[in-house]
Amino acid sequence: MGRGPSYLTEGQPIRMHVFLDKLLVEVFINGQTCTSVAQDRDPRCDGIDLFSEGATACCTQLDIWDMNPA
């Protein structure tokens, strides 16, 4: 996946929805979407990491749901 959306400004709160399946990563940030194929994804990996580069970020809420196959 490439770098994050350039339309976000420093200090702006973000709302992020992330959908993962076997080969697809789809991320919605403040209503904008970024979709990527995870070709190198290790099938043993079944989680996500949250991190911030170059600044401090605070996660105020995290909800995780299992998705059923289509």
mmCIF file of the N, C-alpha and C atoms, coordinates in Angstrom:
data_MODEL
# 
_entry.id   MODEL 
# 
loop_
_atom_site.group_PDB 
_atom_site.id 
_atom_site.type_symbol 
_atom_site.label_atom_id 
_atom_site.label_alt_id 
_atom_site.label_comp_id 
_atom_site.label_asym_id 
_atom_site.label_entity_id 
_atom_site.label_seq_id 
_atom_site.pdbx_PDB_ins_code 
_atom_site.Cartn_x 
_atom_site.Cartn_y 
_atom_site.Cartn_z 
_atom_site.occupancy 
_atom_site.B_iso_or_equiv 
_atom_site.pdbx_formal_charge 
_atom_site.auth_seq_id 
_atom_site.auth_comp_id 
_atom_site.auth_asym_id 
_atom_site.auth_atom_id 
_atom_site.pdbx_PDB_model_num 
ATOM 1   N N  . MET A 1 1  ? 0.835   -1.171  0.000  1.00 0.00 ? 1  MET A N  1 
ATOM 2   C CA . MET A 1 1  ? 0.000   0.000   0.000  1.00 0.00 ? 1  MET A CA 1 
ATOM 3   C C  . MET A 1 1  ? 0.885   1.241   0.000  1.00 0.00 ? 1  MET A C  1 
ATOM 4   N N  . GLY A 1 2  ? 0.415   2.287   -0.617 1.00 0.00 ? 2  GLY A N  1 
ATOM 5   C CA . GLY A 1 2  ? 1.204   3.508   -0.674 1.00 0.00 ? 2  GLY A CA 1 
ATOM 6   C C  . GLY A 1 2  ? 1.072   4.332   0.595  1.00 0.00 ? 2  GLY A C  1 
ATOM 7   N N  . ARG A 1 3  ? 1.527   5.555   0.517  1.00 0.00 ? 3  ARG A N  1 
ATOM 8   C CA . ARG A 1 3  ? 1.449   6.459   1.657  1.00 0.00 ? 3  ARG A CA 1 
ATOM 9   C C  . ARG A 1 3  ? 0.000   6.842   1.909  1.00 0.00 ? 3  ARG A C  1 
ATOM 10  N N  . GLY A 1 4  ? -0.253  7.397   3.099  1.00 0.00 ? 4  GLY A N  1 
ATOM 11  C CA . GLY A 1 4  ? -1.603  7.789   3.484  1.00 0.00 ? 4  GLY A CA 1 
ATOM 12  C C  . GLY A 1 4  ? -2.130  8.944   2.659  1.00 0.00 ? 4  GLY A C  1 
ATOM 13  N N  . PRO A 1 5  ? -3.417  9.190   2.787  1.00 0.00 ? 5  PRO A N  1 
ATOM 14  C CA . PRO A 1 5  ? -4.048  10.263  2.016  1.00 0.00 ? 5  PRO A CA 1 
ATOM 15  C C  . PRO A 1 5  ? -3.429  11.621  2.313  1.00 0.00 ? 5  PRO A C  1 
ATOM 16  N N  . SER A 1 6  ? -3.159  12.402  1.279  1.00 0.00 ? 6  SER A N  1 
ATOM 17  C CA . SER A 1 6  ? -2.517  13.702  1.452  1.00 0.00 ? 6  SER A CA 1 
ATOM 18  C C  . SER A 1 6  ? -3.515  14.790  1.824  1.00 0.00 ? 6  SER A C  1 
ATOM 19  N N  . TYR A 1 7  ? -4.816  14.505  1.794  1.00 0.00 ? 7  TYR A N  1 
ATOM 20  C CA . TYR A 1 7  ? -5.817  15.512  2.104  1.00 0.00 ? 7  TYR A CA 1 
ATOM 21  C C  . TYR A 1 7  ? -6.048  15.673  3.605  1.00 0.00 ? 7  TYR A C  1 
ATOM 22  N N  . LEU A 1 8  ? -5.421  14.837  4.437  1.00 0.00 ? 8  LEU A N  1 
ATOM 23  C CA . LEU A 1 8  ? -5.567  14.963  5.888  1.00 0.00 ? 8  LEU A CA 1 
ATOM 24  C C  . LEU A 1 8  ? -4.619  16.032  6.401  1.00 0.00 ? 8  LEU A C  1 
ATOM 25  N N  . THR A 1 9  ? -5.111  16.856  7.316  1.00 0.00 ? 9  THR A N  1 
ATOM 26  C CA . THR A 1 9  ? -4.268  17.887  7.899  1.00 0.00 ? 9  THR A CA 1 
ATOM 27  C C  . THR A 1 9  ? -3.886  17.496  9.323  1.00 0.00 ? 9  THR A C  1 
ATOM 28  N N  . GLU A 1 10 ? -2.763  17.997  9.769  1.00 0.00 ? 10 GLU A N  1 
ATOM 29  C CA . GLU A 1 10 ? -2.274  17.685  11.109 1.00 0.00 ? 10 GLU A CA 1 
ATOM 30  C C  . GLU A 1 10 ? -3.307  18.082  12.150 1.00 0.00 ? 10 GLU A C  1 
ATOM 31  N N  . GLY A 1 11 ? -3.553  17.185  13.092 1.00 0.00 ? 11 GLY A N  1 
ATOM 32  C CA . GLY A 1 11 ? -4.498  17.447  14.163 1.00 0.00 ? 11 GLY A CA 1 
ATOM 33  C C  . GLY A 1 11 ? -5.942  17.129  13.820 1.00 0.00 ? 11 GLY A C  1 
ATOM 34  N N  . GLN A 1 12 ? -6.208  16.828  12.551 1.00 0.00 ? 12 GLN A N  1 
ATOM 35  C CA . GLN A 1 12 ? -7.569  16.512  12.134 1.00 0.00 ? 12 GLN A CA 1 
ATOM 36  C C  . GLN A 1 12 ? -7.948  15.117  12.626 1.00 0.00 ? 12 GLN A C  1 
ATOM 37  N N  . PRO A 1 13 ? -9.094  14.993  13.295 1.00 0.00 ? 13 PRO A N  1 
ATOM 38  C CA . PRO A 1 13 ? -9.518  13.652  13.699 1.00 0.00 ? 13 PRO A CA 1 
ATOM 39  C C  . PRO A 1 13 ? -9.862  12.825  12.464 1.00 0.00 ? 13 PRO A C  1 
ATOM 40  N N  . ILE A 1 14 ? -9.583  11.541  12.532 1.00 0.00 ? 14 ILE A N  1 
ATOM 41  C CA . ILE A 1 14 ? -9.922  10.668  11.412 1.00 0.00 ? 14 ILE A CA 1 
ATOM 42  C C  . ILE A 1 14 ? -10.807 9.534   11.888 1.00 0.00 ? 14 ILE A C  1 
ATOM 43  N N  . ARG A 1 15 ? -11.646 9.090   10.995 1.00 0.00 ? 15 ARG A N  1 
ATOM 44  C CA . ARG A 1 15 ? -12.479 7.915   11.220 1.00 0.00 ? 15 ARG A CA 1 
ATOM 45  C C  . ARG A 1 15 ? -12.070 6.920   10.148 1.00 0.00 ? 15 ARG A C  1 
ATOM 46  N N  . MET A 1 16 ? -11.638 5.757   10.591 1.00 0.00 ? 16 MET A N  1 
ATOM 47  C CA . MET A 1 16 ? -11.076 4.776   9.666  1.00 0.00 ? 16 MET A CA 1 
ATOM 48  C C  . MET A 1 16 ? -11.850 3.467   9.759  1.00 0.00 ? 16 MET A C  1 
ATOM 49  N N  . HIS A 1 17 ? -12.199 2.916   8.608  1.00 0.00 ? 17 HIS A N  1 
ATOM 50  C CA . HIS A 1 17 ? -12.783 1.582   8.509  1.00 0.00 ? 17 HIS A CA 1 
ATOM 51  C C  . HIS A 1 17 ? -11.834 0.747   7.658  1.00 0.00 ? 17 HIS A C  1 
ATOM 52  N N  . VAL A 1 18 ? -11.423 -0.413  8.178  1.00 0.00 ? 18 VAL A N  1 
ATOM 53  C CA . VAL A 1 18 ? -10.483 -1.286  7.477  1.00 0.00 ? 18 VAL A CA 1 
ATOM 54  C C  . VAL A 1 18 ? -11.146 -2.646  7.283  1.00 0.00 ? 18 VAL A C  1 
ATOM 55  N N  . PHE A 1 19 ? -11.137 -3.126  6.044  1.00 0.00 ? 19 PHE A N  1 
ATOM 56  C CA . PHE A 1 19 ? -11.687 -4.438  5.718  1.00 0.00 ? 19 PHE A CA 1 
ATOM 57  C C  . PHE A 1 19 ? -10.564 -5.294  5.152  1.00 0.00 ? 19 PHE A C  1 
ATOM 58  N N  . LEU A 1 20 ? -10.371 -6.467  5.741  1.00 0.00 ? 20 LEU A N  1 
ATOM 59  C CA . LEU A 1 20 ? -9.326  -7.394  5.300  1.00 0.00 ? 20 LEU A CA 1 
ATOM 60  C C  . LEU A 1 20 ? -9.953  -8.711  4.900  1.00 0.00 ? 20 LEU A C  1 
ATOM 61  N N  . ASP A 1 21 ? -9.506  -9.280  3.808  1.00 0.00 ? 21 ASP A N  1 
ATOM 62  C CA . ASP A 1 21 ? -9.819  -10.666 3.513  1.00 0.00 ? 21 ASP A CA 1 
ATOM 63  C C  . ASP A 1 21 ? -8.536  -11.325 3.042  1.00 0.00 ? 21 ASP A C  1 
ATOM 64  N N  . LYS A 1 22 ? -8.615  -12.448 2.373  1.00 0.00 ? 22 LYS A N  1 
ATOM 65  C CA . LYS A 1 22 ? -7.404  -13.194 2.040  1.00 0.00 ? 22 LYS A CA 1 
ATOM 66  C C  . LYS A 1 22 ? -6.415  -12.394 1.208  1.00 0.00 ? 22 LYS A C  1 
ATOM 67  N N  . LEU A 1 23 ? -6.893  -11.609 0.243  1.00 0.00 ? 23 LEU A N  1 
ATOM 68  C CA . LEU A 1 23 ? -5.973  -10.892 -0.640 1.00 0.00 ? 23 LEU A CA 1 
ATOM 69  C C  . LEU A 1 23 ? -6.287  -9.410  -0.813 1.00 0.00 ? 23 LEU A C  1 
ATOM 70  N N  . LEU A 1 24 ? -7.299  -8.903  -0.154 1.00 0.00 ? 24 LEU A N  1 
ATOM 71  C CA . LEU A 1 24 ? -7.706  -7.524  -0.375 1.00 0.00 ? 24 LEU A CA 1 
ATOM 72  C C  . LEU A 1 24 ? -7.670  -6.740  0.930  1.00 0.00 ? 24 LEU A C  1 
ATOM 73  N N  . VAL A 1 25 ? -7.133  -5.525  0.843  1.00 0.00 ? 25 VAL A N  1 
ATOM 74  C CA . VAL A 1 25 ? -7.156  -4.591  1.968  1.00 0.00 ? 25 VAL A CA 1 
ATOM 75  C C  . VAL A 1 25 ? -7.898  -3.358  1.472  1.00 0.00 ? 25 VAL A C  1 
ATOM 76  N N  . GLU A 1 26 ? -8.987  -3.020  2.126  1.00 0.00 ? 26 GLU A N  1 
ATOM 77  C CA . GLU A 1 26 ? -9.733  -1.829  1.747  1.00 0.00 ? 26 GLU A CA 1 
ATOM 78  C C  . GLU A 1 26 ? -9.845  -0.931  2.968  1.00 0.00 ? 26 GLU A C  1 
ATOM 79  N N  . VAL A 1 27 ? -9.413  0.312   2.813  1.00 0.00 ? 27 VAL A N  1 
ATOM 80  C CA . VAL A 1 27 ? -9.388  1.261   3.915  1.00 0.00 ? 27 VAL A CA 1 
ATOM 81  C C  . VAL A 1 27 ? -10.201 2.488   3.522  1.00 0.00 ? 27 VAL A C  1 
ATOM 82  N N  . PHE A 1 28 ? -11.103 2.893   4.406  1.00 0.00 ? 28 PHE A N  1 
ATOM 83  C CA . PHE A 1 28 ? -11.864 4.122   4.234  1.00 0.00 ? 28 PHE A CA 1 
ATOM 84  C C  . PHE A 1 28 ? -11.422 5.078   5.332  1.00 0.00 ? 28 PHE A C  1 
ATOM 85  N N  . ILE A 1 29 ? -10.925 6.254   4.940  1.00 0.00 ? 29 ILE A N  1 
ATOM 86  C CA . ILE A 1 29 ? -10.498 7.271   5.894  1.00 0.00 ? 29 ILE A CA 1 
ATOM 87  C C  . ILE A 1 29 ? -11.316 8.524   5.628  1.00 0.00 ? 29 ILE A C  1 
ATOM 88  N N  . ASN A 1 30 ? -12.129 8.891   6.617  1.00 0.00 ? 30 ASN A N  1 
ATOM 89  C CA . ASN A 1 30 ? -13.018 10.049  6.487  1.00 0.00 ? 30 ASN A CA 1 
ATOM 90  C C  . ASN A 1 30 ? -13.792 10.017  5.166  1.00 0.00 ? 30 ASN A C  1 
ATOM 91  N N  . GLY A 1 31 ? -14.264 8.824   4.799  1.00 0.00 ? 31 GLY A N  1 
ATOM 92  C CA . GLY A 1 31 ? -15.098 8.667   3.609  1.00 0.00 ? 31 GLY A CA 1 
ATOM 93  C C  . GLY A 1 31 ? -14.342 8.455   2.313  1.00 0.00 ? 31 GLY A C  1 
ATOM 94  N N  . GLN A 1 32 ? -13.022 8.630   2.316  1.00 0.00 ? 32 GLN A N  1 
ATOM 95  C CA . GLN A 1 32 ? -12.216 8.401   1.108  1.00 0.00 ? 32 GLN A CA 1 
ATOM 96  C C  . GLN A 1 32 ? -11.679 6.976   1.150  1.00 0.00 ? 32 GLN A C  1 
ATOM 97  N N  . THR A 1 33 ? -11.564 6.327   0.002  1.00 0.00 ? 33 THR A N  1 
ATOM 98  C CA . THR A 1 33 ? -11.168 4.924   -0.013 1.00 0.00 ? 33 THR A CA 1 
ATOM 99  C C  . THR A 1 33 ? -9.797  4.708   -0.625 1.00 0.00 ? 33 THR A C  1 
ATOM 100 N N  . CYS A 1 34 ? -9.135  3.684   -0.142 1.00 0.00 ? 34 CYS A N  1 
ATOM 101 C CA . CYS A 1 34 ? -7.863  3.226   -0.696 1.00 0.00 ? 34 CYS A CA 1 
ATOM 102 C C  . CYS A 1 34 ? -7.917  1.698   -0.687 1.00 0.00 ? 34 CYS A C  1 
ATOM 103 N N  . THR A 1 35 ? -7.828  1.076   -1.838 1.00 0.00 ? 35 THR A N  1 
ATOM 104 C CA . THR A 1 35 ? -7.915  -0.375  -1.951 1.00 0.00 ? 35 THR A CA 1 
ATOM 105 C C  . THR A 1 35 ? -6.605  -0.906  -2.490 1.00 0.00 ? 35 THR A C  1 
ATOM 106 N N  . SER A 1 36 ? -6.165  -2.026  -1.952 1.00 0.00 ? 36 SER A N  1 
ATOM 107 C CA . SER A 1 36 ? -4.906  -2.619  -2.386 1.00 0.00 ? 36 SER A CA 1 
ATOM 108 C C  . SER A 1 36 ? -5.016  -4.136  -2.337 1.00 0.00 ? 36 SER A C  1 
ATOM 109 N N  . VAL A 1 37 ? -4.315  -4.780  -3.239 1.00 0.00 ? 37 VAL A N  1 
ATOM 110 C CA . VAL A 1 37 ? -4.215  -6.236  -3.205 1.00 0.00 ? 37 VAL A CA 1 
ATOM 111 C C  . VAL A 1 37 ? -3.000  -6.588  -2.369 1.00 0.00 ? 37 VAL A C  1 
ATOM 112 N N  . ALA A 1 38 ? -3.193  -7.473  -1.389 1.00 0.00 ? 38 ALA A N  1 
ATOM 113 C CA . ALA A 1 38 ? -2.117  -7.871  -0.480 1.00 0.00 ? 38 ALA A CA 1 
ATOM 114 C C  . ALA A 1 38 ? -1.454  -9.136  -1.012 1.00 0.00 ? 38 ALA A C  1 
ATOM 115 N N  . GLN A 1 39 ? -0.668  -9.001  -2.065 1.00 0.00 ? 39 GLN A N  1 
ATOM 116 C CA . GLN A 1 39 ? -0.056  -10.152 -2.728 1.00 0.00 ? 39 GLN A CA 1 
ATOM 117 C C  . GLN A 1 39 ? 0.943   -10.876 -1.841 1.00 0.00 ? 39 GLN A C  1 
ATOM 118 N N  . ASP A 1 40 ? 1.634   -10.151 -0.984 1.00 0.00 ? 40 ASP A N  1 
ATOM 119 C CA . ASP A 1 40 ? 2.675   -10.761 -0.157 1.00 0.00 ? 40 ASP A CA 1 
ATOM 120 C C  . ASP A 1 40 ? 2.176   -11.086 1.243  1.00 0.00 ? 40 ASP A C  1 
ATOM 121 N N  . ARG A 1 41 ? 0.884   -11.071 1.458  1.00 0.00 ? 41 ARG A N  1 
ATOM 122 C CA . ARG A 1 41 ? 0.331   -11.301 2.793  1.00 0.00 ? 41 ARG A CA 1 
ATOM 123 C C  . ARG A 1 41 ? 0.571   -12.733 3.237  1.00 0.00 ? 41 ARG A C  1 
ATOM 124 N N  . ASP A 1 42 ? 1.155   -12.865 4.409  1.00 0.00 ? 42 ASP A N  1 
ATOM 125 C CA . ASP A 1 42 ? 1.398   -14.175 5.011  1.00 0.00 ? 42 ASP A CA 1 
ATOM 126 C C  . ASP A 1 42 ? 0.072   -14.702 5.537  1.00 0.00 ? 42 ASP A C  1 
ATOM 127 N N  . PRO A 1 43 ? -0.399  -15.868 5.078  1.00 0.00 ? 43 PRO A N  1 
ATOM 128 C CA . PRO A 1 43 ? -1.705  -16.373 5.510  1.00 0.00 ? 43 PRO A CA 1 
ATOM 129 C C  . PRO A 1 43 ? -1.792  -16.639 7.011  1.00 0.00 ? 43 PRO A C  1 
ATOM 130 N N  . ARG A 1 44 ? -0.657  -16.731 7.695  1.00 0.00 ? 44 ARG A N  1 
ATOM 131 C CA . ARG A 1 44 ? -0.668  -16.934 9.152  1.00 0.00 ? 44 ARG A CA 1 
ATOM 132 C C  . ARG A 1 44 ? -0.942  -15.643 9.899  1.00 0.00 ? 44 ARG A C  1 
ATOM 133 N N  . CYS A 1 45 ? -0.820  -14.498 9.224  1.00 0.00 ? 45 CYS A N  1 
ATOM 134 C CA . CYS A 1 45 ? -1.062  -13.205 9.864  1.00 0.00 ? 45 CYS A CA 1 
ATOM 135 C C  . CYS A 1 45 ? -2.554  -12.907 9.836  1.00 0.00 ? 45 CYS A C  1 
ATOM 136 N N  . ASP A 1 46 ? -3.119  -12.682 10.997 1.00 0.00 ? 46 ASP A N  1 
ATOM 137 C CA . ASP A 1 46 ? -4.557  -12.428 11.053 1.00 0.00 ? 46 ASP A CA 1 
ATOM 138 C C  . ASP A 1 46 ? -4.885  -11.218 11.926 1.00 0.00 ? 46 ASP A C  1 
ATOM 139 N N  . GLY A 1 47 ? -3.973  -10.262 11.998 1.00 0.00 ? 47 GLY A N  1 
ATOM 140 C CA . GLY A 1 47 ? -4.206  -9.089  12.830 1.00 0.00 ? 47 GLY A CA 1 
ATOM 141 C C  . GLY A 1 47 ? -3.767  -7.823  12.136 1.00 0.00 ? 47 GLY A C  1 
ATOM 142 N N  . ILE A 1 48 ? -3.890  -6.717  12.868 1.00 0.00 ? 48 ILE A N  1 
ATOM 143 C CA . ILE A 1 48 ? -3.453  -5.419  12.358 1.00 0.00 ? 48 ILE A CA 1 
ATOM 144 C C  . ILE A 1 48 ? -2.621  -4.734  13.424 1.00 0.00 ? 48 ILE A C  1 
ATOM 145 N N  . ASP A 1 49 ? -1.774  -3.812  13.012 1.00 0.00 ? 49 ASP A N  1 
ATOM 146 C CA . ASP A 1 49 ? -1.002  -2.960  13.908 1.00 0.00 ? 49 ASP A CA 1 
ATOM 147 C C  . ASP A 1 49 ? -1.406  -1.523  13.652 1.00 0.00 ? 49 ASP A C  1 
ATOM 148 N N  . LEU A 1 50 ? -1.561  -0.757  14.708 1.00 0.00 ? 50 LEU A N  1 
ATOM 149 C CA . LEU A 1 50 ? -1.820  0.675   14.592 1.00 0.00 ? 50 LEU A CA 1 
ATOM 150 C C  . LEU A 1 50 ? -0.562  1.417   14.998 1.00 0.00 ? 50 LEU A C  1 
ATOM 151 N N  . PHE A 1 51 ? -0.128  2.367   14.166 1.00 0.00 ? 51 PHE A N  1 
ATOM 152 C CA . PHE A 1 51 ? 1.067   3.135   14.490 1.00 0.00 ? 51 PHE A CA 1 
ATOM 153 C C  . PHE A 1 51 ? 0.996   4.488   13.804 1.00 0.00 ? 51 PHE A C  1 
ATOM 154 N N  . SER A 1 52 ? 1.831   5.392   14.256 1.00 0.00 ? 52 SER A N  1 
ATOM 155 C CA . SER A 1 52 ? 1.927   6.724   13.683 1.00 0.00 ? 52 SER A CA 1 
ATOM 156 C C  . SER A 1 52 ? 3.381   7.006   13.345 1.00 0.00 ? 52 SER A C  1 
ATOM 157 N N  . GLU A 1 53 ? 3.625   7.583   12.176 1.00 0.00 ? 53 GLU A N  1 
ATOM 158 C CA . GLU A 1 53 ? 4.984   7.953   11.774 1.00 0.00 ? 53 GLU A CA 1 
ATOM 159 C C  . GLU A 1 53 ? 5.125   9.462   11.831 1.00 0.00 ? 53 GLU A C  1 
ATOM 160 N N  . GLY A 1 54 ? 6.112   9.947   12.556 1.00 0.00 ? 54 GLY A N  1 
ATOM 161 C CA . GLY A 1 54 ? 6.427   11.368  12.572 1.00 0.00 ? 54 GLY A CA 1 
ATOM 162 C C  . GLY A 1 54 ? 5.595   12.209  13.518 1.00 0.00 ? 54 GLY A C  1 
ATOM 163 N N  . ALA A 1 55 ? 4.670   11.607  14.220 1.00 0.00 ? 55 ALA A N  1 
ATOM 164 C CA . ALA A 1 55 ? 3.834   12.366  15.160 1.00 0.00 ? 55 ALA A CA 1 
ATOM 165 C C  . ALA A 1 55 ? 3.196   11.383  16.141 1.00 0.00 ? 55 ALA A C  1 
ATOM 166 N N  . THR A 1 56 ? 2.495   11.925  17.119 1.00 0.00 ? 56 THR A N  1 
ATOM 167 C CA . THR A 1 56 ? 1.799   11.102  18.095 1.00 0.00 ? 56 THR A CA 1 
ATOM 168 C C  . THR A 1 56 ? 0.342   10.980  17.692 1.00 0.00 ? 56 THR A C  1 
ATOM 169 N N  . ALA A 1 57 ? -0.211  9.791   17.837 1.00 0.00 ? 57 ALA A N  1 
ATOM 170 C CA . ALA A 1 57 ? -1.624  9.566   17.545 1.00 0.00 ? 57 ALA A CA 1 
ATOM 171 C C  . ALA A 1 57 ? -2.255  8.843   18.720 1.00 0.00 ? 57 ALA A C  1 
ATOM 172 N N  . CYS A 1 58 ? -3.543  9.048   18.892 1.00 0.00 ? 58 CYS A N  1 
ATOM 173 C CA . CYS A 1 58 ? -4.278  8.416   19.981 1.00 0.00 ? 58 CYS A CA 1 
ATOM 174 C C  . CYS A 1 58 ? -5.507  7.721   19.407 1.00 0.00 ? 58 CYS A C  1 
ATOM 175 N N  . CYS A 1 59 ? -5.626  6.433   19.643 1.00 0.00 ? 59 CYS A N  1 
ATOM 176 C CA . CYS A 1 59 ? -6.803  5.680   19.220 1.00 0.00 ? 59 CYS A CA 1 
ATOM 177 C C  . CYS A 1 59 ? -7.821  5.758   20.351 1.00 0.00 ? 59 CYS A C  1 
ATOM 178 N N  . THR A 1 60 ? -8.978  6.369   20.084 1.00 0.00 ? 60 THR A N  1 
ATOM 179 C CA . THR A 1 60 ? -9.983  6.540   21.124 1.00 0.00 ? 60 THR A CA 1 
ATOM 180 C C  . THR A 1 60 ? -11.032 5.441   21.124 1.00 0.00 ? 60 THR A C  1 
ATOM 181 N N  . GLN A 1 61 ? -11.147 4.701   20.028 1.00 0.00 ? 61 GLN A N  1 
ATOM 182 C CA . GLN A 1 61 ? -12.100 3.595   19.965 1.00 0.00 ? 61 GLN A CA 1 
ATOM 183 C C  . GLN A 1 61 ? -11.636 2.613   18.905 1.00 0.00 ? 61 GLN A C  1 
ATOM 184 N N  . LEU A 1 62 ? -11.748 1.322   19.217 1.00 0.00 ? 62 LEU A N  1 
ATOM 185 C CA . LEU A 1 62 ? -11.383 0.274   18.270 1.00 0.00 ? 62 LEU A CA 1 
ATOM 186 C C  . LEU A 1 62 ? -12.401 -0.844  18.398 1.00 0.00 ? 62 LEU A C  1 
ATOM 187 N N  . ASP A 1 63 ? -13.130 -1.097  17.332 1.00 0.00 ? 63 ASP A N  1 
ATOM 188 C CA . ASP A 1 63 ? -14.103 -2.183  17.280 1.00 0.00 ? 63 ASP A CA 1 
ATOM 189 C C  . ASP A 1 63 ? -13.663 -3.147  16.195 1.00 0.00 ? 63 ASP A C  1 
ATOM 190 N N  . ILE A 1 64 ? -13.707 -4.438  16.485 1.00 0.00 ? 64 ILE A N  1 
ATOM 191 C CA . ILE A 1 64 ? -13.291 -5.457  15.513 1.00 0.00 ? 64 ILE A CA 1 
ATOM 192 C C  . ILE A 1 64 ? -14.413 -6.476  15.380 1.00 0.00 ? 64 ILE A C  1 
ATOM 193 N N  . TRP A 1 65 ? -14.774 -6.793  14.145 1.00 0.00 ? 65 TRP A N  1 
ATOM 194 C CA . TRP A 1 65 ? -15.785 -7.790  13.874 1.00 0.00 ? 65 TRP A CA 1 
ATOM 195 C C  . TRP A 1 65 ? -15.223 -8.821  12.901 1.00 0.00 ? 65 TRP A C  1 
ATOM 196 N N  . ASP A 1 66 ? -15.596 -10.064 13.066 1.00 0.00 ? 66 ASP A N  1 
ATOM 197 C CA . ASP A 1 66 ? -15.290 -11.095 12.081 1.00 0.00 ? 66 ASP A CA 1 
ATOM 198 C C  . ASP A 1 66 ? -16.299 -10.979 10.944 1.00 0.00 ? 66 ASP A C  1 
ATOM 199 N N  . MET A 1 67 ? -15.797 -11.101 9.724  1.00 0.00 ? 67 MET A N  1 
ATOM 200 C CA . MET A 1 67 ? -16.666 -11.053 8.551  1.00 0.00 ? 67 MET A CA 1 
ATOM 201 C C  . MET A 1 67 ? -16.844 -12.471 8.033  1.00 0.00 ? 67 MET A C  1 
ATOM 202 N N  . ASN A 1 68 ? -18.055 -12.794 7.653  1.00 0.00 ? 68 ASN A N  1 
ATOM 203 C CA . ASN A 1 68 ? -18.332 -14.077 7.036  1.00 0.00 ? 68 ASN A CA 1 
ATOM 204 C C  . ASN A 1 68 ? -17.938 -14.038 5.569  1.00 0.00 ? 68 ASN A C  1 
ATOM 205 N N  . PRO A 1 69 ? -17.545 -15.176 4.985  1.00 0.00 ? 69 PRO A N  1 
ATOM 206 C CA . PRO A 1 69 ? -17.210 -15.189 3.571  1.00 0.00 ? 69 PRO A CA 1 
ATOM 207 C C  . PRO A 1 69 ? -18.433 -14.849 2.715  1.00 0.00 ? 69 PRO A C  1 
ATOM 208 N N  . ALA A 1 70 ? -18.172 -14.235 1.577  1.00 0.00 ? 70 ALA A N  1 
ATOM 209 C CA . ALA A 1 70 ? -19.267 -13.866 0.664  1.00 0.00 ? 70 ALA A CA 1 
ATOM 210 C C  . ALA A 1 70 ? -19.828 -15.093 -0.026 1.00 0.00 ? 70 ALA A C  1 
# 
